[in-house]
Amino acid sequence: MCHAATAHGSKSVTQSFDYESIAKMIDHSLLNPTLTDRELEEGCDLALRYNVASICIVPYYLERGAQLLKGSTVRATSTIGFPHGGHTTVIKLAEVAQALKDGGEELDAVVNISKVRSRDWQYVSDELNALADATHTGGAKIKVIFENAYLDDAAKIRLCEICAEVGADWVKTSTGYAPGGATLADLELMRRYSPPQVEVKAAGGVHDLDTVLAMRAIGVSRVGARSTAAILEECRKRLGLEPIAHGATATTAGGY
């Protein structure tokens, strides 16, 4: 157990943490479109070695990823409507069906950003309700990606309300492919306007342990990260634990 002081608004928050509590916050991102089959397989191996919460992997490799994770506590996760959210609802539902068939346990779905910016809340609500219902019927959980870099606070708040109404499991800041990613201000807003049963996930720009700790202090339960090895090796160092790293731990640029 380790105690750390993290900046939270104008206050310094001291929180205790252990390795498992931090590792199980991380969805290891394997979404960069340039990753090869070998790199995706290595990413699954890294997730297993560090015992993270999940892999969030490109859809075509989800079935293989789920096979590699079988028997572990690392979940198989993929994306819906990624990264721009402009797919029709029918296509997004087809993606949900395929992801469930391939072993997806959690699905990260991008809202229709254009419809959000158009304030067509009925469309947004109907689509998210359909996606949440299909995901839950298949025994999985859904994270709804807002892509906050393109939205004002009023839109973010309304999305939090809609996600609560449709029974989303998480609200999530971003894909990692927009001009900006997760900010503490956005995370505080999303936590404030989401009921307790809706968790909050940060993605985009989460590269170090102190950032994870600051987000955890707000009430964030998951973070999407490519820098998983660096974050968790620093965690182990502060806790006085032996390193896990072996082989290549470099990350690939682009995405979260």
C-alpha positions as a printed Julia matrix, in Angstrom:
256×3 Matrix{Float64}:
   0.0     0.0     0.0
   1.31    3.42   -0.91
   0.08    6.94   -0.12
   0.31    9.69   -2.72
  -0.65   13.36   -2.83
  -2.4    14.39   -6.03
  -3.65   17.77   -7.16
  -7.44   17.93   -7.25
  -8.85   21.37   -7.95
  -7.29   23.72   -5.41
  -6.76   20.96   -2.86
  -4.11   18.33   -2.42
  -5.69   14.91   -2.08
  -3.8    12.16   -0.28
  -4.91    8.71   -1.35
  -3.66    5.21   -0.75
  -3.3     2.68   -3.53
  -2.03   -0.79   -4.21
  -0.93   -2.38   -7.45
  -4.14   -4.24   -8.23
  -6.36   -1.2    -7.7
  -4.36    0.77  -10.27
  -3.87   -2.08  -12.75
  -7.6    -2.8   -12.74
  -8.29    0.81  -13.76
  -6.52    0.39  -17.09
  -8.04   -0.58  -20.41
  -4.9    -1.27  -22.44
  -5.44    0.38  -25.83
  -4.72   -1.58  -28.98
  -6.62    0.65  -31.39
  -3.93    2.25  -33.51
  -4.73    1.29  -37.13
  -1.07    0.64  -37.96
  -0.6    -2.14  -35.38
   0.32   -5.46  -36.97
  -1.09   -8.83  -35.96
   2.11   -9.52  -34.07
   1.91   -6.21  -32.2
  -1.71   -6.86  -31.29
  -0.78  -10.27  -29.93
   2.11   -8.75  -27.97
  -0.33   -6.17  -26.6
  -2.59   -8.92  -25.31
   0.42  -10.58  -23.68
   1.36   -7.29  -22.02
  -2.18   -6.89  -20.68
  -2.0   -10.38  -19.19
   1.4    -9.81  -17.63
   0.28   -6.61  -15.95
  -3.19   -8.01  -15.14
  -5.04   -4.89  -16.28
  -8.81   -4.44  -16.46
  -9.12   -5.08  -20.18
  -7.7    -4.81  -23.64
  -9.54   -2.4   -25.94
  -8.65   -3.84  -29.31
  -9.5    -3.21  -32.96
 -12.68   -5.12  -33.86
 -11.2    -7.57  -36.37
  -8.8    -8.91  -33.72
 -11.32   -9.12  -30.86
 -12.05  -12.82  -31.35
  -8.35  -13.69  -31.19
  -7.85  -11.34  -28.24
 -10.7   -12.98  -26.33
  -9.12  -16.38  -26.98
  -5.78  -15.18  -25.62
  -7.41  -13.75  -22.48
  -9.58  -16.79  -21.76
  -9.22  -17.97  -18.17
  -7.75  -14.66  -16.99
  -9.34  -11.69  -15.22
  -8.48   -9.38  -18.15
 -11.59   -8.58  -20.17
 -11.92   -8.46  -23.93
 -13.18   -5.08  -25.13
 -13.63   -3.45  -28.52
 -15.21   -0.4   -30.12
 -18.48    0.53  -31.84
 -18.75    3.37  -34.37
 -15.09    4.19  -33.8
 -13.59    6.74  -34.02
 -16.0     9.31  -35.49
 -19.43    8.0   -34.46
 -21.07    8.76  -37.79
 -22.14    5.2   -38.63
 -25.86    4.6   -38.94
 -27.54    3.0   -35.94
 -28.12   -0.17  -37.98
 -24.38   -0.51  -38.62
 -23.53    0.18  -34.99
 -25.97   -2.53  -33.93
 -24.38   -4.93  -36.4
 -21.01   -4.11  -34.84
 -22.44   -4.85  -31.39
 -23.75   -8.22  -32.59
 -20.39   -9.15  -34.11
 -18.45   -8.0   -31.05
 -20.65  -10.06  -28.75
 -20.21  -13.08  -31.03
 -16.43  -12.58  -30.91
 -16.33  -12.56  -27.11
 -16.58   -8.86  -26.28
 -17.34   -8.25  -22.62
 -17.33   -4.44  -22.71
 -18.03   -2.26  -25.75
 -16.89    1.35  -26.17
 -19.41    3.1   -28.45
 -18.97    6.57  -29.96
 -21.99    8.86  -29.95
 -23.13   10.41  -33.23
 -21.1    13.6   -32.73
 -22.92   15.48  -35.48
 -26.31   14.72  -33.93
 -25.06   15.81  -30.51
 -23.78   19.08  -31.92
 -27.1    19.47  -33.78
 -28.92   19.05  -30.45
 -31.0    16.24  -31.93
 -31.41   14.66  -28.54
 -34.18   12.28  -29.58
 -31.92   10.7   -32.2
 -29.04   10.48  -29.73
 -31.26    8.97  -27.03
 -32.88    6.45  -29.4
 -29.51    5.29  -30.72
 -27.87    4.96  -27.31
 -30.91    3.17  -25.94
 -30.75    0.66  -28.8
 -27.02    0.11  -28.32
 -27.28   -0.26  -24.56
 -30.18   -2.68  -24.85
 -28.4    -4.86  -27.43
 -25.18   -4.86  -25.41
 -26.88   -5.73  -22.14
 -29.04   -8.41  -23.77
 -25.79   -9.99  -24.94
 -24.42  -10.01  -21.39
 -21.87   -7.25  -21.92
 -21.41   -3.68  -20.67
 -21.29   -0.44  -22.63
 -19.13    2.66  -22.37
 -20.42    5.72  -24.22
 -17.7     7.92  -25.77
 -18.61   11.63  -25.89
 -15.58   13.09  -27.75
 -15.57   16.12  -25.48
 -13.11   18.14  -27.57
 -15.97   18.95  -29.94
 -18.66   19.65  -27.33
 -19.66   22.45  -24.97
 -20.48   21.78  -21.33
 -24.24   21.85  -21.93
 -23.94   19.03  -24.45
 -21.73   17.01  -22.1
 -24.26   17.4   -19.3
 -27.16   16.37  -21.54
 -25.21   13.31  -22.67
 -24.63   12.34  -19.03
 -28.38   12.59  -18.45
 -29.2    10.48  -21.52
 -26.62    7.85  -20.59
 -28.23    7.55  -17.17
 -31.66    7.24  -18.76
 -30.63    4.42  -21.12
 -28.61    2.53  -18.5
 -25.09    3.01  -19.85
 -22.41    1.49  -17.64
 -19.76    4.17  -18.26
 -19.5     7.63  -19.71
 -16.17    8.19  -21.43
 -14.37   11.38  -22.42
 -12.87   10.7   -25.82
 -11.47    8.36  -28.44
  -7.92    9.67  -28.33
  -8.17   10.72  -31.98
  -9.69   14.19  -31.5
  -7.65   17.39  -30.94
  -7.98   16.95  -27.17
  -8.44   14.12  -24.72
  -9.4    13.74  -21.08
  -9.22   16.79  -18.83
  -9.76   16.91  -15.08
 -12.43   19.57  -15.58
 -14.41   17.34  -17.93
 -14.04   14.35  -15.64
 -15.29   16.36  -12.68
 -18.28   17.51  -14.75
 -19.08   13.99  -15.93
 -18.83   12.57  -12.42
 -21.01   15.38  -11.05
 -23.79   14.92  -13.62
 -23.8    11.11  -13.71
 -25.59    9.02  -11.07
 -23.48    6.68   -8.91
 -24.31    3.6   -10.98
 -22.81    5.16  -14.11
 -19.02    5.0   -13.95
 -16.59    7.4   -15.61
 -13.75    6.5   -17.97
 -10.94    8.81  -19.08
  -9.17    8.4   -22.41
  -6.77   10.55  -24.38
  -3.54   11.83  -22.86
  -3.3     9.4   -19.93
   0.41    8.69  -19.95
   1.67    8.61  -16.35
   0.79    7.39  -12.88
   0.24   10.82  -11.36
  -2.42   11.56  -13.99
  -4.14    8.26  -13.18
  -4.06    9.07   -9.47
  -5.49   12.54  -10.03
  -8.31   11.05  -12.09
  -8.93    8.35   -9.51
  -9.31   11.05   -6.86
 -12.17   12.55   -8.9
 -13.97    9.2    -9.02
 -12.79    7.84  -12.38
 -12.87    4.04  -12.4
 -11.23    3.34  -15.77
  -8.62    4.93  -18.01
  -7.71    4.06  -21.56
  -3.96    4.05  -22.06
  -1.19    2.96  -24.4
   1.47    3.73  -21.79
   0.32    0.85  -19.62
   3.76   -0.6   -18.94
   5.27    2.76  -17.98
   2.35    3.61  -15.69
   2.34    0.28  -13.92
   6.11   -0.01  -13.64
   6.11    3.38  -11.89
   3.32    2.12   -9.65
   5.33   -0.95   -8.72
   8.44    1.17   -8.12
   6.62    3.43   -5.67
   5.19    0.4    -3.9
   8.61   -1.23   -3.64
   7.65   -4.14   -5.88
   9.83   -5.92   -8.42
   9.4    -4.79  -12.04
   7.39   -6.89  -14.46
   8.73   -5.46  -17.71
  10.55   -7.66  -20.18
  10.91   -7.27  -23.9
   9.69   -4.21  -25.76
   7.42   -1.83  -23.83
   7.4     1.05  -26.29
   4.06    2.45  -27.35
   2.88    3.31  -30.83
   2.0     6.93  -31.5
  -1.59    7.87  -32.2
  -4.78    7.23  -30.3
  -5.01    6.83  -26.56
